[in-house]
Amino acid sequence: MSLEFDSDFDGYLDVIGHGVSCTYTPTGGSPVTIKVILDQEYYEIPGDTVSFNGSQPIVQGKAKDLRDGAFGDQLAFAAITDLSGNTIKNAATYKIVSLQPDNTGMVAVVLEEQ
């Protein structure tokens, strides 16, 4: 059950704020443009004597946009630039590894860069 309205989610995902547009392509389906928040979650991998740092790309999106999302579906992002046109993150394509709905109308999607 959704606890908020679509207009609330649209505000969270607005490209003027935190959101970015991406092309979502289900396996065997047609591509569609959706808005999401792209994040690179950093984490530490403990070792015997030395720990390693890593990152995991994750997007937050509307559950209704990703309701049919599945392992292996693709999300493609154009390069992300600042207001001066400087590239912050190069264009990238990801495959879905895991979908984690929060049961409020949003879903976290764990990605793997291709």
MORAMO-V23514 format. One record per run of one state. SS is the DSSP state (H for helix, E for strand, - for the rest). FROM is the first residue (numbers start at 1). TO is the last residue. If there is no record, write none. Layout:
SS&FROM&TO + SS&FROM&TO
This chain:
-&1&5 + H&6&12 + -&13&19 + E&20&25 + -&26&30 + E&31&45 + -&46&51 + E&52&62 + -&63&73 + E&74&77 + -&78&79 + E&80&81 + -&82&86 + E&87&89 + -&90&91 + E&92&101 + -&102&105 + E&106&113 + -&114&114
